[in-house]
């Protein structure tokens, strides 16, 4: 079960202190909190995406991606954020799944490298 991020300061912390992976239809952000809480996820589709119909379609597709892929791979103590870009509403869903999987792997690798760097500095 993944909880949702609702507060603006959590989204800002993701942007400022997290890592990101940019794909054509979306941006995936992740942040390690160094705690053992359940993973949390937030998504955003601004008016840059288009009218309300396009934004809602983009949100539905992002939620589907999270349910299908992130819920199985989310790590405890992590926050994830997904920002829709213009192509989110129109891209083939199979392509979105592939890009989302690559983005998850990318942000996890970046966060693992960041943790290794902190461990080296501490010793």
N, C-alpha and C positions, 0 to 999 in steps of 0.2 A: 504494500500500500504506500502510495506517495502522497504526501500532503502538499497543499498549494501555498505558494508565496503570494501574499496579498498586499503587503506594505511597501510603499515606495522606497523606504530606506533599505529594504532587503534587495530590491532591484538595483539600487545605486551601489550597494556593496558588491553585488555580482559584477557590475560593470567595472568598478574601481579596483577590486582586490582579486577578481577571478581571472580565468583564462577564457579564450573564445576560439571558436572555429567558425569561419565564414564560408557559407555555400551560397550558390546563386538564389535559392528560394528562402533561405533563413539564416539566422546567426544563432549558434548554440553557445551558451556561456555556462561555466561551472566554477564552483568555489568550494574548497575544503574548509570546514569549520573546526577541524580537530576535535570533534565531539562525537558522541555515539547516538545522536538523535536520528530519527527517521529522515530519509531523503525528502527534500521539498522541491517543488517545481512550479515555475511561473511562466506564463506566456503572454506575449504582447503583439497586437496587430493595430498599428496606428492608422490614421487617416491617409497616410502616404500610400497605403495598399490600394485604396479605392473607396467605393461606396460601402454601405453597411452590408450588402449582400456579399461582396468580395471579402470583407473583413471577417464576417461570420464563417464563410467557407474556409478561409485560412485558419481560423481558430479551431474549427471542427477537425481539419486535417492534422493540425499540430497535436490536438488531444488524442487523436487516433494513433499517431506516431508514438506518443508517450506511453499510451496503454500497451501497444504492441511490443515496443522495443526497450524503452527506458526503464519500465517497471521491473524488468528482468535483470538489467545491468546497473541500476542505480546503486550507489555505494552509501552506506550509512554515514551520516555526518556531512553530506554534500548537499549543496543547493544547486539547482539547474535552472536556467532561464532560456527561453526560446523567443526570438524576435522574428516575426514574419517579414519577408520582403515581397516585392511586387509579384514575383513569379510563384509564390506559394499557392495561390488559388488555382492556377492553371497547369502546373507541372504534373506529369503522370505520377500516380501514387507509388509505383514500383521504383521510379527514380528517386522520389523523396525518401523511401525506405533505405535505399542504398546510401544516399548522401547523409542521412541521419545516423546510420551505423558508423560511417566513416568519421562523422563529427564526434560521436560519443567516444570512439577509440582515440581520436586526436586529443580531446580535452583531458581524458584520463591519463594519456601518456604525458601531456604537459604538466599535469598536477603531480604525477609520480616523479618526474624530473625535478620539479620544484621542491618536493619533500626530500629527495636525495641530497639536493644542494643544502638544505637546512641541516640535515644530519651531519654532513661533512663540516659545515661551519661550526656546529656545536662540539665536534670532537677535536 
